[in-house]
Amino acid sequence: MTTLKPRNYEEHPFAEYVRILGKGKKGSRSLTEEEALEAMSMILEDKVEDLQLGAFLMLLRVKEESPQELSGFVKAAKTKINAPSNISADLDWSSYAGKRRHPAWYLFSALCLAEHGMNIFMHGASGHTADRMYTEDALIELGVPISRDWKHAQNAISNTHFCYMPLSILSPRMDQMINMRPILGLRSPVHSLSRLINPLNADTVLQGIFHPAYSTMHQEAGQLLGYKKIAVIKGEGGEIERNPDNALDVLYSGDNGLNQETWPKMFEKRHVKADDMSVNYMKDVWSGKCDDEYAEGAITGTMALALKITGKADNQTQALELARKQWAERNKSRFN
């Protein structure tokens, strides 16, 4: 009779991080910031098996990421992105959700602010969820160039004060993971991580999330990352866009630590879901051909938030007045 001897398998280095998260109710725990940094570095360097990556992402999804984990993940991502130091932005604007109930009015907020001299670096991903309007697609229809290398990004910010760079350019590996959503059936921590990467280390970071439970996670992660100013909102559809029909809770992190304020709703009567989601309709609103009370509220309300957090306005009233003034002074023929 042949005696079967146990085979000696050498444990994969990444198995340690899967085990930390998946050791059961009593044995599992969150990763430390240093462990999260090392784990994400291995993932971004393609040093993990696909099976390990899927298990890791879904264990994190079930547990929900901690601020320390997010901070470690972001630090790993920033070292791999390694953006040039000669490009700067006033405001980092992440865009990863896509819109399905209303058009992407936040784009007009950002573009109008840029027309008035605010340097905005926007980054995002598209196509990971069906039936949504994504930033990159809308910008292409508007005729706004997409930056696919850092030289183009530098020229775009210098010439127009606005740049959009896809995650696929910033980090192909992260883009690959974000597009695993249809395979895994759930969003993964990459959706939170990508929003926080702030590639150009802008002093001010805006965050739009969909699930309110994630607000404090982003707020505290921003503090751990040392971002000078960060504001987190439950944005319309998960984008950085305020819904003017609702009061807006804003979570801040900065020199004064963690704090919160509420902006009152802009309208008493609620508006219905948009009938026209087309970019052509957006162009008509920008040009003034169509009056859309909800759209203008969303645009100026979002601008006001950006103006206040960047220090261009001292309070909510002043910020909204300035936003409305800048919107009225926009180049209405821009998209003709």
C-alpha positions in Angstrom: 0.0 0.0 0.0 1.3 3.4 -0.9 1.3 5.9 2.0 0.1 9.3 1.0 2.3 12.0 2.5 1.0 15.5 3.1 2.2 18.0 0.5 4.0 21.0 1.9 2.4 24.1 0.5 4.1 27.4 1.1 1.5 30.0 2.1 1.0 32.9 -0.2 2.2 36.2 1.4 -1.2 37.8 0.8 -3.1 35.0 2.6 -2.3 36.8 5.9 -4.5 39.7 5.0 -7.4 37.5 3.9 -7.1 35.6 7.2 -7.1 38.8 9.3 -10.5 39.8 7.8 -12.1 36.3 7.5 -11.2 34.5 10.7 -14.8 34.6 12.1 -16.8 36.8 14.4 -14.3 36.5 17.3 -11.0 36.1 15.4 -11.3 38.6 12.6 -10.5 42.3 12.9 -9.9 45.4 10.7 -6.5 45.9 9.1 -4.2 48.5 10.7 -3.2 51.4 8.4 0.2 49.8 7.8 -1.4 46.5 6.9 -3.9 48.1 4.6 -1.0 50.0 2.9 1.0 46.8 2.4 -2.1 44.8 1.2 -3.1 47.4 -1.3 0.5 47.7 -2.6 0.5 44.0 -3.3 -2.8 44.3 -5.1 -1.7 47.2 -7.2 1.6 45.5 -8.1 -0.5 42.4 -9.2 1.1 40.2 -6.6 -2.1 38.5 -5.5 -4.2 35.7 -7.0 -7.7 36.5 -8.5 -9.3 34.3 -5.9 -7.5 36.1 -3.1 -8.5 39.5 -4.5 -12.2 38.6 -4.7 -12.2 37.2 -1.2 -10.4 40.2 0.2 -12.7 42.8 -1.4 -15.9 41.0 -0.4 -14.7 40.4 3.2 -14.1 44.2 3.4 -17.5 44.9 1.9 -19.3 42.8 4.5 -17.3 44.2 7.3 -17.2 47.8 5.9 -13.9 49.6 5.6 -12.5 51.5 8.6 -11.0 55.0 8.2 -7.6 53.5 8.9 -8.0 50.9 6.2 -9.1 53.6 3.7 -6.2 55.8 4.6 -3.7 52.9 4.1 -5.3 52.0 0.8 -5.1 55.6 -0.4 -1.5 56.0 0.6 -0.6 52.8 -1.4 -2.5 54.1 -4.4 -0.8 57.6 -4.3 2.6 56.0 -4.4 1.7 54.1 -7.6 0.1 57.1 -9.3 3.0 59.3 -8.6 1.6 62.4 -10.2 4.1 65.1 -11.2 4.7 67.9 -8.6 4.5 70.7 -11.2 0.7 70.5 -11.6 -1.5 71.9 -8.9 -5.2 72.3 -8.3 -7.3 74.2 -5.9 -10.0 71.6 -5.7 -10.0 67.8 -6.1 -13.4 66.6 -7.4 -14.0 62.9 -7.7 -16.8 61.5 -9.9 -17.4 57.7 -9.7 -21.2 57.2 -9.3 -22.9 58.3 -12.5 -26.4 59.8 -12.6 -29.7 58.1 -13.4 -32.5 60.4 -11.9 -31.2 63.8 -13.0 -28.6 64.9 -15.6 -25.0 65.6 -14.4 -25.6 69.1 -13.2 -22.4 69.0 -11.1 -20.4 69.2 -14.3 -21.8 72.7 -14.9 -21.0 73.6 -11.3 -17.3 72.6 -11.8 -17.1 74.2 -15.3 -18.6 77.5 -14.1 -16.3 77.6 -11.2 -13.4 77.0 -13.5 -14.5 79.8 -15.8 -14.1 82.1 -12.8 -10.5 80.9 -12.1 -10.8 78.0 -9.7 -8.4 75.2 -10.7 -10.3 71.9 -10.6 -8.9 68.4 -11.1 -11.7 65.9 -11.7 -11.2 62.2 -11.9 -13.6 59.3 -12.2 -14.6 56.0 -13.8 -17.5 55.1 -16.1 -19.4 52.1 -17.3 -19.3 50.0 -14.1 -23.1 50.3 -13.6 -25.7 50.1 -16.4 -28.1 52.9 -17.4 -26.2 55.9 -15.9 -24.9 59.1 -17.3 -21.1 59.2 -16.6 -18.8 62.2 -16.5 -16.5 61.1 -19.2 -19.3 60.5 -21.7 -21.0 63.7 -20.9 -17.8 65.8 -21.2 -17.1 64.3 -24.6 -20.6 65.3 -25.8 -20.0 68.8 -24.4 -16.8 69.0 -26.3 -14.6 69.2 -23.2 -11.3 67.3 -23.8 -10.3 64.3 -21.6 -6.8 64.3 -20.2 -5.1 61.0 -21.0 -1.6 62.0 -19.9 -0.1 64.5 -17.4 1.1 66.9 -20.1 -2.4 67.3 -21.3 -3.7 67.7 -17.8 -1.1 70.5 -17.1 -2.2 72.3 -20.3 -5.9 71.9 -19.5 -5.6 73.4 -16.0 -3.3 76.2 -17.2 -5.6 77.1 -20.1 -9.1 76.4 -18.8 -8.7 75.8 -15.1 -10.4 72.4 -15.5 -9.1 68.9 -16.1 -10.8 65.5 -16.2 -8.6 62.4 -16.0 -10.1 58.9 -16.1 -9.1 56.4 -13.4 -8.0 54.1 -16.2 -5.2 56.5 -16.8 -4.4 57.2 -13.2 -4.4 53.6 -12.2 -5.4 50.9 -14.7 -5.3 48.3 -11.9 -7.8 50.2 -9.8 -10.0 50.8 -12.8 -10.0 47.0 -13.4 -11.1 46.4 -9.9 -13.9 49.0 -10.1 -15.2 47.2 -13.1 -15.4 44.0 -11.2 -18.8 45.1 -9.8 -20.9 43.2 -12.3 -18.9 40.1 -11.5 -19.0 40.4 -7.7 -22.5 41.8 -7.6 -21.5 44.5 -5.1 -19.5 47.7 -4.9 -16.1 47.1 -3.4 -13.8 49.3 -1.2 -12.2 50.6 -4.4 -15.3 52.8 -4.9 -14.4 54.6 -1.6 -10.7 54.4 -2.2 -10.8 56.1 -5.6 -12.8 59.0 -4.3 -10.1 59.8 -1.8 -6.9 59.5 -3.9 -6.6 63.3 -4.5 -3.7 62.7 -7.1 -2.5 66.3 -7.2 -2.7 66.8 -3.4 -5.1 69.7 -3.7 -5.7 71.6 -0.5 -9.4 71.1 -0.7 -11.2 67.8 -1.4 -14.9 67.3 -2.1 -16.5 63.9 -1.6 -19.9 62.8 -2.8 -21.3 59.5 -1.4 -24.6 57.7 -1.7 -24.9 55.8 1.5 -24.9 58.2 4.6 -23.2 55.5 6.7 -20.0 56.1 4.7 -19.9 59.9 5.4 -17.9 59.7 8.7 -15.6 57.1 7.2 -14.6 59.5 4.4 -14.4 62.4 6.8 -12.1 60.6 9.2 -10.0 59.1 6.4 -9.4 62.5 5.0 -8.1 63.7 8.4 -5.8 60.7 8.7 -4.5 61.4 5.2 -3.6 65.0 6.3 -5.9 66.7 3.7 -6.1 70.4 4.7 -9.8 70.6 4.0 -12.3 67.9 3.1 -16.1 68.1 2.8 -18.3 65.1 2.5 -22.0 65.1 1.4 -24.7 62.7 0.5 -24.7 63.8 -3.1 -27.5 63.3 -5.6 -27.0 59.8 -7.1 -23.7 59.6 -5.1 -22.0 62.4 -7.1 -20.8 65.8 -5.7 -24.1 67.5 -6.4 -26.5 68.8 -3.9 -30.2 68.1 -4.2 -31.7 71.5 -3.7 -35.0 70.0 -2.6 -33.4 68.7 0.6 -31.4 70.1 3.5 -27.8 69.3 3.1 -25.6 67.9 5.9 -21.9 68.6 5.3 -19.2 66.8 7.2 -15.9 68.7 7.4 -12.4 67.8 8.3 -9.5 70.3 8.5 -7.5 72.5 10.8 -10.4 72.7 13.3 -10.8 68.9 13.4 -14.0 67.2 12.6 -17.2 69.2 12.4 -20.6 69.4 10.6 -23.0 71.9 9.4 -26.4 71.8 7.7 -27.4 73.9 4.7 -31.2 74.5 4.4 -33.2 73.3 1.5 -33.5 75.7 -1.4 -37.1 75.0 -2.4 -40.2 74.4 -0.4 -41.9 72.3 -3.2 -40.1 69.1 -4.4 -39.4 68.6 -8.0 -40.2 65.5 -10.1 -37.6 63.3 -11.7 -36.1 64.8 -14.9 -37.9 63.9 -18.1 -34.9 64.7 -20.3 -31.5 63.2 -19.3 -29.7 64.2 -22.5 -26.6 66.3 -22.8 -28.4 68.4 -25.4 -30.9 69.4 -22.8 -28.0 70.3 -20.5 -26.6 72.5 -23.2 -30.0 74.3 -23.5 -30.0 75.0 -19.7 -26.4 76.3 -19.9 -27.2 78.6 -22.9 -30.4 79.9 -21.1 -32.6 78.5 -23.8 -34.4 76.4 -21.2 -35.3 77.5 -17.7 -35.0 74.7 -15.2 -35.4 75.7 -11.6 -34.2 72.4 -10.2 -31.1 72.4 -12.4 -30.1 75.9 -11.5 -30.6 75.1 -7.8 -28.4 72.0 -8.1 -25.7 73.9 -10.0 -25.5 77.0 -7.8 -26.1 75.0 -4.6 -23.1 72.8 -5.4 -21.0 75.8 -6.5 -21.8 77.5 -3.2 -20.5 74.5 -1.2 -17.2 74.5 -3.2 -16.9 78.3 -2.8 -17.3 78.1 1.0 -14.9 75.2 1.6 -12.2 76.7 -0.6 -12.5 80.0 1.3 -13.9 82.1 -1.5 -16.9 82.9 0.7 -17.1 83.2 4.5 -20.6 81.8 5.1 -23.5 80.0 3.4 -25.4 83.2 2.3 -22.3 84.8 0.8 -21.4 81.6 -0.9 -24.8 81.2 -2.5 -24.9 84.8 -3.6 -21.4 84.5 -5.2 -22.5 81.2 -6.9 -25.6 82.8 -8.4 -23.5 85.7 -9.6 -20.9 83.5 -11.3 -23.6 81.3 -12.9 -25.3 84.5 -14.3 -21.9 85.6 -15.8 -21.1 82.2 -17.4 -20.2 82.1 -21.1 -23.6 81.1 -22.4 -22.4 80.5 -25.9 -19.8 78.0 -24.8 -21.6 74.9 -26.0 -23.3 76.2 -29.0 
